[in-house]
């Protein structure tokens, strides 16, 4: 499925590397975008595309935190709670966000929209509280701004249906 749907993108990715195996990480990103996480089917497809053993691909996906081996919400919210961010209110923000959404750490909302996790160091200490949503930074947050973003993302998801 990936090779058919993303043929141009995969070929463009391959053109940047000396061999297919070297492109495994960007191809994993493509698979994760398609599936929302990396189920066995995605791992096997990436292995075929990159001429690798599925065990090798799984070990790469398991090592790096940017890949998810479990289903996540449509919006994966990773709040930086490292010390510099905590000093700027990130711990409080993270707690309030989980309470507002009604989830525990690593949990997903009942509607499948949002998964909230804390992470260490997203390298934007001066813009905390901040989070990464599906690998895009959202900075200088407070709960009012966050609630507006959550409403916006919910509205976008309804439009996509």
GIQUI-V80899 format. One record per residue. SS is DSSP state (h for helix, s for strand, l for the rest). PSI is psi in whole degrees, -180 to 180 (999 if undefined). OMEGA is omega in degrees with one decimal (NA if undefined). Layout:
BEGIN
SS_PSI_OMEGA ; SS_PSI_OMEGA
END
This chain:
BEGIN
l_-46_-178.8 ; h_-45_-175.5 ; h_-33_178.0 ; h_-48_-174.3 ; h_-35_-174.6 ; l_31_-175.5 ; h_-49_-178.3 ; h_-45_-178.9 ; h_-41_179.2 ; h_-43_178.1 ; h_-41_177.4 ; h_-40_177.6 ; h_-47_179.5 ; h_-33_-177.7 ; l_-15_-178.7 ; l_-5_-173.5 ; l_154_-177.6 ; l_-27_175.8 ; l_167_-174.9 ; h_-38_-178.3 ; h_-34_-179.4 ; h_-18_-177.3 ; h_10_-174.0 ; h_-40_-177.0 ; h_-47_176.3 ; h_-31_177.5 ; h_-34_173.4 ; h_-39_175.5 ; h_-45_179.6 ; h_-45_179.6 ; h_-42_-179.2 ; h_-37_175.7 ; h_-41_-178.2 ; h_-48_-174.1 ; h_-19_-174.8 ; l_-12_176.9 ; l_-172_-176.5 ; l_79_175.4 ; l_171_-179.9 ; h_-40_179.8 ; h_-43_180.0 ; h_-44_178.6 ; h_-45_-179.7 ; h_-40_178.3 ; h_-45_179.2 ; h_-41_178.1 ; h_-45_178.4 ; h_-45_-177.9 ; h_-39_-175.1 ; l_8_-178.9 ; l_52_-179.4 ; l_165_173.1 ; l_139_179.6 ; h_-31_178.4 ; h_-38_177.1 ; h_-43_-180.0 ; h_-44_179.2 ; h_-38_180.0 ; h_-35_177.1 ; h_-47_179.7 ; h_-36_-179.2 ; h_-26_-177.3 ; h_-40_-173.4 ; l_134_-176.0 ; l_-11_-179.5 ; l_-6_176.2 ; l_141_-178.4 ; l_125_177.9 ; l_6_175.8 ; l_152_178.0 ; l_143_177.8 ; l_169_174.1 ; l_168_177.5 ; l_-35_177.7 ; s_117_-177.8 ; s_105_-175.2 ; s_112_-179.9 ; s_109_-177.8 ; s_125_176.7 ; s_124_178.8 ; l_21_176.4 ; l_163_-172.4 ; h_-50_-179.7 ; h_-39_177.9 ; h_-39_177.9 ; h_-39_178.8 ; h_-19_178.5 ; l_15_173.3 ; l_11_-176.0 ; h_-38_179.9 ; h_-46_179.0 ; h_-45_179.0 ; h_-47_-179.4 ; h_-46_179.6 ; h_-46_-179.7 ; h_-39_179.4 ; h_-46_178.9 ; h_-42_178.9 ; h_-45_-179.2 ; h_-42_-179.2 ; h_-12_179.2 ; l_39_-179.8 ; l_157_171.4 ; l_174_177.6 ; l_127_-180.0 ; l_2_-176.8 ; l_162_179.8 ; s_140_179.4 ; l_155_-177.2 ; l_-30_179.9 ; l_0_178.2 ; l_12_-175.9 ; l_-43_-169.6 ; s_133_169.4 ; s_132_-177.4 ; s_128_176.6 ; s_153_170.6 ; s_148_178.1 ; s_165_179.1 ; l_120_171.5 ; l_100_171.6 ; l_10_173.9 ; l_40_175.6 ; l_44_-173.8 ; h_-38_-176.1 ; h_-4_-178.3 ; h_18_-179.6 ; l_157_-7.4 ; l_142_-179.2 ; l_165_175.5 ; s_168_175.0 ; s_122_177.9 ; s_112_-178.6 ; l_43_175.2 ; l_18_174.2 ; s_131_-177.3 ; s_141_171.4 ; s_118_-167.7 ; l_167_177.1 ; l_54_-174.3 ; l_152_163.2 ; l_174_-174.6 ; h_-30_177.3 ; h_-46_177.8 ; h_-40_-177.8 ; h_-43_178.9 ; h_-40_178.0 ; h_-41_178.0 ; h_-43_179.2 ; h_-43_177.1 ; h_-42_179.2 ; h_-45_-179.5 ; h_-38_176.6 ; h_-43_179.1 ; h_-43_177.3 ; h_-41_-179.0 ; h_-36_177.8 ; h_-37_178.5 ; h_-34_-179.0 ; h_-22_-176.0 ; l_999_NA
END
